[in-house]
Amino acid sequence: MENPHQTLKNIFTSYWHFLALQNACKLDIFDVISEQKYTFFSLKNELKLAEKPLFYLISFLEEEQYIEIKNDFFSLTQKGILLTKNHPESLKNACLLWGEEHLNAWQNLDFTLKTQKPAFENLYQLPFFEYLQKNPKKLENYHLAMCEYAHEDYKNMAEIIDFSTHKTITDIGGSSGVLIQNIAKKNPKINCILFDLPEVISIFKHQKKDNFDIISGDFFEKMYFKTDAIILSRILHDWNDENCCIILENCKEILQKNGIIYIIENLQNEQKTHLLSLNMMLMCESFERTKEEYQKLLQYIDFEIIDTKKLNNLQTILICKNEL
Ligand SMILES: C[S@@+](CC[C@H](N)C(=O)[O-])C[C@H]1O[C@@H](n2cnc3c(N)ncnc32)[C@H](O)[C@@H]1O
Protein backbone atom coordinates (compact mmCIF):
# COMPACT_ATOMS: atom_id res chain seq x y z
CA MET A 1 0.00 0.00 0.00
CA GLU A 2 1.21 3.49 -0.84
CA ASN A 3 2.72 5.46 2.00
CA PRO A 4 1.81 9.07 1.05
CA HIS A 5 4.49 10.56 3.27
CA GLN A 6 7.20 8.46 1.63
CA THR A 7 5.75 9.00 -1.87
CA LEU A 8 6.01 12.76 -1.41
CA LYS A 9 9.52 12.58 -0.04
CA ASN A 10 10.58 10.50 -3.04
CA ILE A 11 9.04 12.98 -5.48
CA PHE A 12 10.85 15.94 -3.90
CA THR A 13 14.26 14.53 -4.74
CA SER A 14 13.41 12.58 -7.89
CA TYR A 15 15.30 15.15 -9.99
CA TRP A 16 18.57 13.96 -8.40
CA HIS A 17 18.37 10.76 -10.41
CA PHE A 18 17.84 12.57 -13.73
CA LEU A 19 20.54 15.15 -13.05
CA ALA A 20 23.06 12.48 -12.08
CA LEU A 21 22.40 10.80 -15.45
CA GLN A 22 22.39 14.08 -17.34
CA ASN A 23 25.76 15.07 -15.91
CA ALA A 24 27.20 11.64 -16.62
CA CYS A 25 26.11 12.23 -20.25
CA LYS A 26 27.56 15.76 -20.23
CA LEU A 27 30.92 14.31 -19.16
CA ASP A 28 30.64 11.51 -21.79
CA ILE A 29 31.04 8.87 -19.07
CA PHE A 30 28.91 6.31 -20.94
CA ASP A 31 30.73 6.94 -24.25
CA VAL A 32 34.12 6.58 -22.62
CA ILE A 33 33.16 3.32 -20.87
CA SER A 34 31.76 1.94 -24.14
CA GLU A 35 35.01 2.57 -26.00
CA GLN A 36 37.61 1.02 -23.72
CA LYS A 37 38.06 -1.01 -20.51
CA TYR A 38 38.27 1.24 -17.48
CA THR A 39 38.70 0.78 -13.75
CA PHE A 40 37.59 3.50 -11.37
CA PHE A 41 41.02 5.13 -11.26
CA SER A 42 41.76 4.92 -14.98
CA LEU A 43 38.34 6.49 -15.67
CA LYS A 44 38.95 9.22 -13.09
CA ASN A 45 42.31 10.01 -14.70
CA GLU A 46 40.97 9.86 -18.25
CA LEU A 47 38.14 12.31 -17.47
CA LYS A 48 40.17 14.36 -14.96
CA LEU A 49 37.42 14.20 -12.34
CA ALA A 50 37.49 14.49 -8.55
CA GLU A 51 37.69 11.11 -6.79
CA LYS A 52 35.05 11.43 -4.07
CA PRO A 53 32.08 12.76 -6.09
CA LEU A 54 32.95 10.42 -8.97
CA PHE A 55 32.91 7.49 -6.52
CA TYR A 56 29.34 8.37 -5.45
CA LEU A 57 28.20 8.91 -9.03
CA ILE A 58 29.67 5.60 -10.19
CA SER A 59 28.16 3.80 -7.19
CA PHE A 60 24.76 5.27 -8.06
CA LEU A 61 25.12 4.27 -11.73
CA GLU A 62 25.93 0.71 -10.66
CA GLU A 63 23.12 0.57 -8.09
CA GLU A 64 20.58 1.74 -10.71
CA GLN A 65 21.98 -0.67 -13.31
CA TYR A 66 23.42 1.73 -15.86
CA ILE A 67 26.85 0.16 -15.46
CA GLU A 68 28.26 -3.11 -14.19
CA ILE A 69 31.57 -3.62 -12.43
CA LYS A 70 33.32 -6.97 -12.83
CA ASN A 71 36.87 -7.56 -11.55
CA ASP A 72 37.16 -3.77 -11.13
CA PHE A 73 36.36 -3.14 -14.81
CA PHE A 74 33.31 -1.16 -15.96
CA SER A 75 30.87 -2.16 -18.67
CA LEU A 76 27.49 -0.76 -19.73
CA THR A 77 24.13 -2.39 -19.17
CA GLN A 78 21.33 -2.24 -21.77
CA LYS A 79 20.14 1.04 -20.22
CA GLY A 80 23.63 2.52 -20.09
CA ILE A 81 24.32 1.71 -23.76
CA LEU A 82 21.32 3.87 -24.73
CA LEU A 83 23.15 6.87 -23.27
CA THR A 84 26.10 6.56 -25.65
CA LYS A 85 26.08 8.84 -28.66
CA ASN A 86 26.66 6.24 -31.39
CA HIS A 87 24.03 3.68 -30.42
CA PRO A 88 21.31 3.50 -33.12
CA GLU A 89 18.63 3.92 -30.42
CA SER A 90 20.60 6.47 -28.40
CA LEU A 91 18.75 8.85 -26.07
CA LYS A 92 21.84 10.79 -25.05
CA ASN A 93 20.80 14.04 -26.72
CA ALA A 94 17.30 13.74 -25.31
CA CYS A 95 18.81 13.32 -21.84
CA LEU A 96 20.94 16.43 -22.36
CA LEU A 97 18.00 18.41 -23.74
CA TRP A 98 15.75 18.08 -20.69
CA GLY A 99 18.33 19.63 -18.38
CA GLU A 100 19.67 23.14 -18.95
CA GLU A 101 17.09 25.57 -20.38
CA HIS A 102 14.08 23.31 -19.82
CA LEU A 103 15.06 22.80 -16.21
CA ASN A 104 15.65 26.52 -15.67
CA ALA A 105 12.24 27.29 -17.17
CA TRP A 106 10.56 24.68 -14.93
CA GLN A 107 12.16 26.30 -11.88
CA ASN A 108 10.32 29.46 -12.90
CA LEU A 109 6.91 27.89 -13.40
CA ASP A 110 5.47 30.39 -10.92
CA PHE A 111 6.26 33.18 -13.43
CA THR A 112 4.18 31.42 -16.11
CA LEU A 113 1.39 30.74 -13.65
CA LYS A 114 1.17 34.41 -12.74
CA THR A 115 1.57 35.88 -16.24
CA GLN A 116 0.66 33.10 -18.72
CA LYS A 117 3.90 34.06 -20.49
CA PRO A 118 6.76 31.59 -21.14
CA ALA A 119 9.25 31.54 -18.27
CA PHE A 120 11.85 30.62 -20.89
CA GLU A 121 11.49 33.98 -22.66
CA ASN A 122 11.64 35.84 -19.38
CA LEU A 123 14.91 34.08 -18.51
CA TYR A 124 16.61 34.11 -21.90
CA GLN A 125 15.01 37.23 -23.41
CA LEU A 126 14.24 35.43 -26.67
CA PRO A 127 11.49 33.13 -27.98
CA PHE A 128 12.66 29.49 -27.79
CA PHE A 129 13.19 28.88 -31.52
CA GLU A 130 15.04 32.22 -31.96
CA TYR A 131 17.26 31.28 -29.02
CA LEU A 132 18.09 27.98 -30.75
CA GLN A 133 18.90 29.81 -34.00
CA LYS A 134 21.38 32.01 -32.13
CA ASN A 135 23.05 29.09 -30.31
CA PRO A 136 24.27 26.52 -32.85
CA LYS A 137 25.30 23.95 -30.19
CA LYS A 138 21.85 24.14 -28.57
CA LEU A 139 20.18 23.96 -31.99
CA GLU A 140 22.16 20.83 -32.82
CA ASN A 141 21.38 19.18 -29.46
CA TYR A 142 17.66 19.96 -29.87
CA HIS A 143 17.49 18.44 -33.35
CA LEU A 144 19.59 15.40 -32.48
CA ALA A 145 17.16 14.84 -29.59
CA MET A 146 14.17 15.24 -31.96
CA CYS A 147 15.85 12.70 -34.24
CA GLU A 148 16.26 10.24 -31.35
CA TYR A 149 12.55 10.49 -30.53
CA ALA A 150 11.55 10.34 -34.20
CA HIS A 151 13.13 6.90 -34.82
CA GLU A 152 10.83 5.27 -32.29
CA ASP A 153 7.75 7.50 -32.66
CA TYR A 154 7.45 7.42 -36.45
CA LYS A 155 8.55 3.87 -37.25
CA ASN A 156 4.99 2.72 -38.08
CA MET A 157 3.73 5.86 -39.84
CA ALA A 158 4.07 4.47 -43.37
CA GLU A 159 2.06 1.36 -42.40
CA ILE A 160 -0.69 3.24 -40.59
CA ILE A 161 -1.43 5.70 -43.40
CA ASP A 162 -1.80 4.73 -47.04
CA PHE A 163 0.03 7.57 -48.79
CA SER A 164 -0.18 5.98 -52.23
CA THR A 165 -2.81 8.45 -53.47
CA HIS A 166 -0.32 11.33 -53.20
CA LYS A 167 2.27 12.35 -55.76
CA THR A 168 4.10 14.69 -53.38
CA ILE A 169 4.28 14.79 -49.58
CA THR A 170 6.06 17.52 -47.64
CA ASP A 171 7.07 17.25 -43.99
CA ILE A 172 6.94 20.87 -42.82
CA GLY A 173 9.30 21.44 -39.88
CA GLY A 174 10.58 17.92 -40.43
CA SER A 175 13.84 18.41 -38.51
CA SER A 176 16.19 15.46 -39.18
CA GLY A 177 13.86 14.05 -41.84
CA VAL A 178 13.48 10.64 -40.16
CA LEU A 179 9.72 10.59 -40.74
CA ILE A 180 9.68 11.72 -44.37
CA GLN A 181 12.63 9.48 -45.25
CA ASN A 182 10.74 6.48 -43.82
CA ILE A 183 7.81 7.37 -46.05
CA ALA A 184 10.13 7.88 -49.06
CA LYS A 185 11.74 4.47 -48.56
CA LYS A 186 8.39 2.66 -48.39
CA ASN A 187 6.79 4.68 -51.24
CA PRO A 188 9.37 4.97 -54.03
CA LYS A 189 6.82 6.51 -56.42
CA ILE A 190 5.99 9.44 -54.10
CA ASN A 191 8.08 12.59 -54.26
CA CYS A 192 8.94 13.30 -50.61
CA ILE A 193 10.13 16.72 -49.45
CA LEU A 194 11.74 17.72 -46.17
CA PHE A 195 11.15 21.38 -45.25
CA ASP A 196 12.80 23.16 -42.32
CA LEU A 197 14.88 26.25 -41.50
CA PRO A 198 18.23 26.44 -43.38
CA GLU A 199 20.25 26.20 -40.12
CA VAL A 200 18.41 22.97 -39.29
CA ILE A 201 18.78 21.44 -42.74
CA SER A 202 22.55 22.03 -42.60
CA ILE A 203 22.94 19.99 -39.36
CA PHE A 204 22.11 16.72 -41.12
CA LYS A 205 24.21 15.63 -44.06
CA HIS A 206 21.27 14.51 -46.19
CA GLN A 207 21.76 12.75 -49.46
CA LYS A 208 19.16 13.76 -52.01
CA LYS A 209 17.63 10.69 -53.63
CA ASP A 210 15.35 10.16 -56.62
CA ASN A 211 12.22 10.58 -54.52
CA PHE A 212 13.62 12.63 -51.62
CA ASP A 213 14.20 16.35 -51.85
CA ILE A 214 15.03 19.10 -49.36
CA ILE A 215 13.74 22.65 -49.26
CA SER A 216 14.86 25.14 -46.65
CA GLY A 217 12.74 28.10 -45.61
CA ASP A 218 10.52 29.65 -42.98
CA PHE A 219 6.93 28.51 -42.52
CA PHE A 220 5.95 32.00 -41.37
CA GLU A 221 6.74 33.25 -44.86
CA LYS A 222 5.37 32.39 -48.28
CA MET A 223 6.69 29.06 -49.53
CA TYR A 224 7.35 28.72 -53.25
CA PHE A 225 6.52 25.14 -54.18
CA LYS A 226 3.46 22.92 -54.50
CA THR A 227 2.61 19.65 -52.76
CA ASP A 228 -0.49 17.52 -52.49
CA ALA A 229 0.01 16.43 -48.90
CA ILE A 230 1.56 18.09 -45.88
CA ILE A 231 2.70 16.62 -42.58
CA LEU A 232 2.78 18.91 -39.56
CA SER A 233 4.19 16.76 -36.81
CA ARG A 234 4.76 18.32 -33.39
CA ILE A 235 4.60 21.74 -35.06
CA LEU A 236 1.34 23.36 -34.00
CA HIS A 237 1.89 22.48 -30.33
CA ASP A 238 4.89 24.86 -30.39
CA TRP A 239 2.79 27.92 -31.24
CA ASN A 240 -0.09 29.99 -29.93
CA ASP A 241 -3.36 30.12 -31.93
CA GLU A 242 -2.39 33.26 -33.84
CA ASN A 243 0.89 31.77 -35.09
CA CYS A 244 -0.77 28.40 -35.82
CA CYS A 245 -3.20 30.21 -38.13
CA ILE A 246 -0.31 31.83 -40.04
CA ILE A 247 1.40 28.44 -40.43
CA LEU A 248 -1.84 26.78 -41.55
CA GLU A 249 -2.57 29.58 -44.01
CA ASN A 250 0.92 29.29 -45.54
CA CYS A 251 0.50 25.51 -45.77
CA LYS A 252 -2.86 25.88 -47.51
CA GLU A 253 -1.20 28.18 -50.09
CA ILE A 254 1.19 25.43 -51.22
CA LEU A 255 -1.37 22.62 -51.17
CA GLN A 256 -2.78 21.39 -54.47
CA LYS A 257 -6.56 21.18 -54.83
CA ASN A 258 -8.01 18.41 -52.59
CA GLY A 259 -4.73 18.27 -50.69
CA ILE A 260 -4.50 16.65 -47.27
CA ILE A 261 -2.83 17.92 -44.11
CA TYR A 262 -1.73 15.28 -41.60
CA ILE A 263 -1.39 16.82 -38.15
CA ILE A 264 0.44 14.64 -35.62
CA GLU A 265 0.18 15.66 -32.00
CA ASN A 266 -0.38 14.42 -28.46
CA LEU A 267 -4.04 15.22 -27.94
CA GLN A 268 -4.83 16.86 -24.61
CA ASN A 269 -7.19 14.64 -22.56
CA GLU A 270 -6.44 11.50 -24.59
CA GLN A 271 -3.58 10.69 -22.27
CA LYS A 272 -1.76 12.39 -19.44
CA THR A 273 -0.61 15.50 -21.28
CA HIS A 274 -1.09 18.02 -18.47
CA LEU A 275 2.59 18.32 -17.61
CA LEU A 276 3.46 18.35 -21.31
CA SER A 277 1.09 21.29 -21.76
CA LEU A 278 2.74 23.08 -18.85
CA ASN A 279 6.10 22.42 -20.48
CA MET A 280 4.89 23.96 -23.75
CA MET A 281 3.54 26.99 -21.87
CA LEU A 282 6.87 27.44 -20.08
CA MET A 283 8.90 27.19 -23.27
CA CYS A 284 6.74 28.48 -26.13
CA GLU A 285 3.49 30.06 -24.91
CA SER A 286 1.62 27.09 -26.37
CA PHE A 287 -0.02 23.89 -25.15
CA GLU A 288 -1.23 20.45 -26.21
CA ARG A 289 -4.69 20.93 -27.75
CA THR A 290 -7.80 18.78 -27.76
CA LYS A 291 -9.17 17.45 -31.05
CA GLU A 292 -11.88 20.11 -30.83
CA GLU A 293 -9.27 22.84 -30.41
CA TYR A 294 -7.46 21.62 -33.54
CA GLN A 295 -10.78 21.55 -35.37
CA LYS A 296 -11.34 25.18 -34.37
CA LEU A 297 -7.88 26.19 -35.66
CA LEU A 298 -8.54 24.36 -38.93
CA GLN A 299 -11.79 26.26 -39.48
CA TYR A 300 -9.62 29.31 -40.08
CA ILE A 301 -8.44 27.76 -43.37
CA ASP A 302 -11.79 26.00 -44.06
CA PHE A 303 -10.32 22.57 -43.29
CA GLU A 304 -11.94 19.77 -41.32
CA ILE A 305 -10.68 16.70 -39.51
CA ILE A 306 -12.06 13.89 -41.68
CA ASP A 307 -10.45 10.99 -39.82
CA THR A 308 -8.08 10.22 -36.93
CA LYS A 309 -5.60 7.37 -36.44
CA LYS A 310 -3.52 6.46 -33.45
CA LEU A 311 0.20 6.58 -34.33
CA ASN A 312 1.53 5.23 -31.03
CA ASN A 313 0.50 5.30 -27.39
CA LEU A 314 0.97 9.09 -27.23
CA GLN A 315 0.45 10.61 -30.66
CA THR A 316 -2.61 10.82 -32.89
CA ILE A 317 -2.74 11.58 -36.61
CA LEU A 318 -5.48 14.04 -37.57
CA ILE A 319 -6.29 13.72 -41.27
CA CYS A 320 -7.54 17.09 -42.49
CA LYS A 321 -9.10 18.24 -45.73
CA ASN A 322 -10.73 21.28 -47.26
CA GLU A 323 -14.37 20.30 -47.25
CA LEU A 324 -15.73 23.31 -49.17
C1 LIG B 1 9.08 20.18 -32.14
S1 LIG B 1 10.08 20.19 -33.58
C2 LIG B 1 9.31 18.89 -34.51
C3 LIG B 1 10.25 18.26 -35.46
C4 LIG B 1 9.68 17.08 -36.23
N1 LIG B 1 8.52 17.45 -37.01
C5 LIG B 1 9.35 15.95 -35.29
O1 LIG B 1 8.17 15.67 -35.08
O2 LIG B 1 10.28 15.32 -34.76
C6 LIG B 1 9.58 21.67 -34.40
C7 LIG B 1 10.22 21.87 -35.77
O3 LIG B 1 9.76 23.10 -36.33
C8 LIG B 1 10.85 23.72 -36.99
N2 LIG B 1 10.63 25.16 -37.09
C9 LIG B 1 10.52 26.06 -36.09
N3 LIG B 1 10.32 27.29 -36.59
C10 LIG B 1 10.29 27.15 -37.93
C11 LIG B 1 10.09 28.06 -39.00
N4 LIG B 1 9.87 29.35 -38.75
N5 LIG B 1 10.09 27.59 -40.27
C12 LIG B 1 10.31 26.26 -40.50
N6 LIG B 1 10.49 25.34 -39.53
C13 LIG B 1 10.48 25.80 -38.27
C14 LIG B 1 12.02 23.41 -36.05
O4 LIG B 1 13.26 23.61 -36.69
C15 LIG B 1 11.72 21.96 -35.71
O5 LIG B 1 12.28 21.08 -36.64
The ligand as an SDF file (V2000), in Angstrom:
LIG
                    3D

 27 29  0  0  0  0  0  0  0  0999 V2000
    9.0780   20.1800  -32.1390 C   0  0  0  0  0  0  0  0  0  0  0  0
   10.0850   20.1910  -33.5780 S   0  0  0  0  0  0  0  0  0  0  0  0
    9.3060   18.8920  -34.5120 C   0  0  0  0  0  0  0  0  0  0  0  0
   10.2520   18.2580  -35.4580 C   0  0  0  0  0  0  0  0  0  0  0  0
    9.6820   17.0780  -36.2350 C   0  0  0  0  0  0  0  0  0  0  0  0
    8.5160   17.4540  -37.0090 N   0  0  0  0  0  0  0  0  0  0  0  0
    9.3480   15.9480  -35.2890 C   0  0  0  0  0  0  0  0  0  0  0  0
    8.1710   15.6740  -35.0840 O   0  0  0  0  0  0  0  0  0  0  0  0
   10.2830   15.3210  -34.7550 O   0  0  0  0  0  0  0  0  0  0  0  0
    9.5820   21.6670  -34.3970 C   0  0  0  0  0  0  0  0  0  0  0  0
   10.2190   21.8710  -35.7680 C   0  0  0  0  0  0  0  0  0  0  0  0
    9.7640   23.0970  -36.3250 O   0  0  0  0  0  0  0  0  0  0  0  0
   10.8500   23.7220  -36.9860 C   0  0  0  0  0  0  0  0  0  0  0  0
   10.6270   25.1570  -37.0910 N   0  0  0  0  0  0  0  0  0  0  0  0
   10.5240   26.0590  -36.0900 C   0  0  0  0  0  0  0  0  0  0  0  0
   10.3170   27.2870  -36.5860 N   0  0  0  0  0  0  0  0  0  0  0  0
   10.2940   27.1490  -37.9330 C   0  0  0  0  0  0  0  0  0  0  0  0
   10.0900   28.0560  -38.9970 C   0  0  0  0  0  0  0  0  0  0  0  0
    9.8660   29.3470  -38.7520 N   0  0  0  0  0  0  0  0  0  0  0  0
   10.0850   27.5910  -40.2700 N   0  0  0  0  0  0  0  0  0  0  0  0
   10.3090   26.2630  -40.5040 C   0  0  0  0  0  0  0  0  0  0  0  0
   10.4920   25.3410  -39.5300 N   0  0  0  0  0  0  0  0  0  0  0  0
   10.4830   25.7980  -38.2660 C   0  0  0  0  0  0  0  0  0  0  0  0
   12.0210   23.4080  -36.0550 C   0  0  0  0  0  0  0  0  0  0  0  0
   13.2630   23.6090  -36.6910 O   0  0  0  0  0  0  0  0  0  0  0  0
   11.7200   21.9640  -35.7060 C   0  0  0  0  0  0  0  0  0  0  0  0
   12.2780   21.0840  -36.6450 O   0  0  0  0  0  0  0  0  0  0  0  0
  1  2  1  0
  2  3  1  0
  2 10  1  0
  3  4  1  0
  4  5  1  0
  5  6  1  0
  5  7  1  0
  7  8  2  0
  7  9  1  0
 10 11  1  0
 11 12  1  0
 11 26  1  0
 12 13  1  0
 13 14  1  0
 13 24  1  0
 14 15  1  0
 14 23  1  0
 15 16  2  0
 16 17  1  0
 17 18  1  0
 17 23  2  0
 18 19  1  0
 18 20  2  0
 20 21  1  0
 21 22  2  0
 22 23  1  0
 24 25  1  0
 24 26  1  0
 26 27  1  0
M  CHG  2   2   1   9  -1
M  END
$$$$
